[in-house]
């Protein structure tokens, strides 16, 4: 017997090289005529904002570009975008970029139909459906184009605007937009996609649909991330990673994430003065999160180990499960990502504070398959600081 479960995603998904050319016809089908393109200066300089404007123009739509998006966007940056769209006579939104630009675009789409501001919506919610919105990722990692969340930073912590109305009218996933990503960005975003898939697979909110998508996303990452990192022009690898990210985003939008993200948030800005790319920050602690959770999910972690390329035949399910963080660590080594918190500036005296910060993300803790305690997090971060898995000792 299967328990009942919900499943949601974008109203429509367009996947494939060249699909960005359809952004105008897709928005126009919703009655849109004047779009604000929310992006950043790097994407604008690469010519993708102009390409989107050309596609909108070909569909008979007007548009203007706001390129003020920043990594790990603050609430204040989100409000700047809101001021832009509210004063420009726009009736629709195109989010173009990585997860930061897409999250800002979601807030902008809320603002076109609802009064108020970001922190008010986070605390009280909003009631009116969003303006027509197309979300177009230029990285293969965040999956934000098919999630129900927009994340912003405050001076104290990161906060999430969450609503089923944040799913876009159309998610356009064109792998060609990811080709210009340099190797380090490919690594950071790709490892983020893998974390989304694994955390969604671990989550107590997982269901048979999310589990199937998560396993396929992991398989694609294992097959294609190293290739995309080594040669950005490898279109098969770029397509594989774009699909992996999309699938992981759908998983995240339904099963959500566990303490992997909470641990990543716990030791970077604004929790400390340390600044690292989102995927990079989560990945450093993730092998230790996997080891912590494996005890609660031997079968699932054994499956992760196998899909990530470990030889598990003949092993007990316990021994196979503890190979999952080993497989993840091997991928990090290949991508030249740091393997310990000490390497990135965390000091040992920070560990108790960082451990307590995890508990400030109660929803991540609630979804985690193993109970999250301060004592357990101190042990986890002690291993992460040293870069040593307990199972290897």
N, C-alpha and C positions, 0 to 999 in steps of 0.2 A: 504494500500500500504506500502511495506517495502522498505526502502532505500537500495542502494547497499552497500556492505562492503566487505573487504578482510578478510581472515582467514588463519593463518599460524601456523605451529608447527613443531616439529621434523619430519624428513623423516619417521621414524619408532619408535614406542614405544613398549617396552616389559615390561609388568607388571606382577608381581607375585613372590611368594617365590621360590627361586632357579634359577631365570632367569639370575643371574650374571654368571652362568656357560656358558652362550651362548656368552659372550663378544668376545671370540676369533673367533668363526665362523662368527659372525656379521661383525667384522672388516675385516676378511679375504675375505669376499664377495666383499669388495671394493678394493681388491688388496693389502691390507696392509700386511707387513711381520715383522715390527720392531716397537713396540709401546713404547712410553714414558708414564708411569703412573704418573699422577700428583695428589699428595695427601698430607696429613700432618702426623706428627709423631704419633699422637693418633690413627689414622686409621691404620697406618702401624703396630703399636704395637698390635692392636686388631686382626691382622692376615688377614685383608681384602685385603691388597695389595698383600700378598702372595697368597691368593685365586685367585685373578685376574691373577697374573702371571701364576698360574697353569692352569687356563682356557685358557690363551693365548698359553702356551706351548703345551697343548693338541691339539690346532688347528694348531700347527706347526709354531708359531710365536715367535720371540725374544722380550724381553722387559727389561726395567730398570725402577727403581722407583726414582722419585724426591719427597721428603717428606718435602719440605720447605714451604708449604702453611701456612699462618697465618690468624687469624680472621681479618676481615676488611682489606684485603691486600692492601698494598701501591703499587704505580707504581713500586717502586724499587724492591719489592718482585716479582712482575710480570716479571720484566726484568731478574731477576735471573733465573726464569723458562725458559724464552726465550733463554737465553745463554745456558742452559742445553740442550734443545731440538735441537738447531741449531748445537751444537757441537757433537751430539751423533749419527748421521746417522739415525735418526728416520724418519719414513714415516707416522706415525699415532699417535693419542693421546687418552688416556683414562683418563677422569676426575673422580676421586674417592674421595668423601667426601661431606662436606656441600657446601653451596653456594660459599664460598671463593675459595676452591680448584677447583670447577667447573668453576668459572669465570676465574681463572688463566689458566685452561686448554684451555678455549676458546682463550685466548690471545696466548697461545703456538701453537695452531692449525693454527692461522693466521700466526704466525711467520715462520712456515715450508714452506709456499708457497708465502709469501709476504715479501718484504724488508721493513725496517723501524722499528719503535718502538711504544709502546702503545700510548704515547701522540700525536705522529704524526698521528696515525690511528684515534684517537678521533677527531682531528682537521680536517684532510683531507680525512679520509676514506681509504679503501683499495679496490683493484679491483679483486684479484684472489681468486677463491673458496678455502675453507680451506682444509687441509689434512683430511683424514678420521678420524672421531671423535666419540667416544662413551662416554656418560656422565652417571655416576652411582652414584646417591645420597645416602648418608648414614644418612641423616636427613630427617624428614618429615616436610618441612617448606618453603624452599626458592623457589622451583620450577624452579631453574635456568637451570635445565636439558632440559626444554622446552621453554626457553625464548630466546630473541634475543639480550640480553644485558650482558655485563660483567662490574662490578663496581669495581673501584679502588680508593684509597684515595691519595690525595695530601696534602701538608701542609696546604692548604687553604680550600679545600672542597673535597667532593667525586665527581668523574667524571665517566661517563658511555661510554663505547665503544658499539655502537649500529649498528647492521646490520642484515638484514634477512639471511646473510650467516653464522651467529653464531648459527643458529639452528643445532643440531647435526645430524649425519647420523642415529644414534640410541640412544634413551634414555632408559636405562635399570633401571627400578624401582623395586628393590627387597626389600620387606619389612623386610626380615631377616637381612639386613644390619643396620636397625635402632634399633634393639632390645637392643643393648648395651648402648644406650643413657640413661644417668641418668635423674631423674625427672626434674631438672631445665632446662636441655637442651631440653627435650621433650616439656616442657612448652614454652620456648622461641621460638623454631622453629615452634611449632604448632600454636601459636598465630600469628606468622608471616604469615603462610599459610592463616589463617582467614583474616588477614588484606589485603592480596593480593586479596582474593575473594571479600571482601567488596569494596575495592577501585576500582577494575575492574568493579564491579556492579554499582558503583557511576559514573564512568568515562563517559565523553561525547563521548568517542570512543566506548562505549559498543554497542553490537549488540545482536540479539536474541540468537545466539549461545553462546556467552560469558555469557549472563545473565543466560541461563539454566545451564551451567557448574558452574557458581558462586554460584547459589542457592544450587546445589547438594554438592559442596564443603563445604559450610556453614553447611548444614545438617550433613555431615559426621563429621566435627569438633565438632559440638554440641553433636553428639552421641558418639564419640570415644576419644576425647582429654583427658577428665578427667580420663577415664579408662587407657589410655596409661601412663598418669602421675602417677597414683596410682600403676600400676603393669606393669612394662616394658616387662614382658614375655607374656603378653596377646596378642597373635598373631592376633586375630580378630581385636583388637583395633589398633595394629601396621599396619595391612593391610588397615584398614579404614582410618587411618591418612596418610599413604603413598599415597592412592588414592586421598584423599582430597588435599594434597599438589600438586600432579600432575595436578589435574583439575584446582586448583588455579593458578599454573604456566602457564597453557595454556591460562587462562583468562588474566593473566598479560602480556603474550607475544603478546596479540592482543589488548585488551582494555587499557593496561598499568595501572599505579597507579596515584593517585591524591595527595592531600596535606598531606595525612597520612604519606607518606614517607618523604616528604619535612619537616614536623614538627619533625619527628624522627631524621632527619639529623641535624636540626637546633640547637640542644642543646647538641650534643655529639661531641667527637673528630672527625674532626679537628676544628669544630666551637668553642669548649671549650676544657678544659683538662679532661672532663668527659668521661669515657669509659664504655660502656654497650653493651651487645650482641644486634645484630641488631633487632631481634624481640621484645626483652625486651624494647628497646628504643622507637620503634614505638608504642608499645601497651600502654605505659604510657599516651601518649597524644591522643590516638585514640578515646576514648569515647567522647572527646571534639571536635575532627574532625567530628565524626558522628553527634553530636548535631549541629555543625555549618552547615553541609551539609543537615541535615534533612529538614530544611526550604525550600530548593530548590527541594526536592524529597520526599514528604510525602508518596506517594504510594510505592516507592522502600524501604524506611526505615521501613514502616509498614511491608513489606514482610520480611525484615531482622529480625525484632523483632519476628515475628511469627516463622520463621525457627530456631531461636536461643532459642525457648522455651517459649516465653512470651505469656500470655493469652490475645489475642486482640479482641476476639469476643465481640461485643456490644460497642466497643470503636469507637470514630471518627477516621478517617484516620490520623488526626493530633496527637491525643493522642497516637495512636498506633505507629506512627513514632518515637516519643520521647521515646518510650520504647526500641528502638534499642540500644542506648548507655547504657541503664540500664542493658540489657541482657549481653552486652560485659563486663561491669564492674563486674557483678556477676561471669563470667568465670574467670576474672583476680583474683578475691578474692579467688576462689576455687584453682587456680594455685599458690597462694601465691605470686603474682606479685604486685609490688608497684602501688599505685593508684594516687600518686601526684608527681609532680616534686620536691617539697620540700624534699620528702623522699629520693631522689637520689642525693642531693647535689646542685641542682639549687637554686640560691638565687634570691630574688624578683627584685633586681636591674638589673639582667640579662635579664629580660623579653623584654624590648624594642629591645635589640640587637638580641635576639633569634627570635623575631617576624619579624625583617627585614631579617634575614637569610632565612626565608621561601621564600621570594620574589626572592632569588638568585637561586631558582629552577623553572625557568619560564615554563618549560614543564609540571611539576606537576601542577602548578597553572593554566595553560591553559586547562588542562584536567578536572579540578575540576568543579563540577556542579554549584557551587556558586562562584561569583567573590571574588578574594582573595585580601584583602587590608591590609595595615599595621595596621590600626585601628582594623579591625576584628581579626587579628592575636594577637594583644596585649590582646584583650578580651578573645580569646581562651586560650592563655597561662596563663592568670591570673586565669582562672578557673582550668586549669591543674595544676598550682602551688598549689592551695588550695585543689585540689582533689574534687571539688564540681561541679556537673552539674547544669547549670542554670535552667533547667526544674524542678529540685527537690526543688528549693528554694521557 
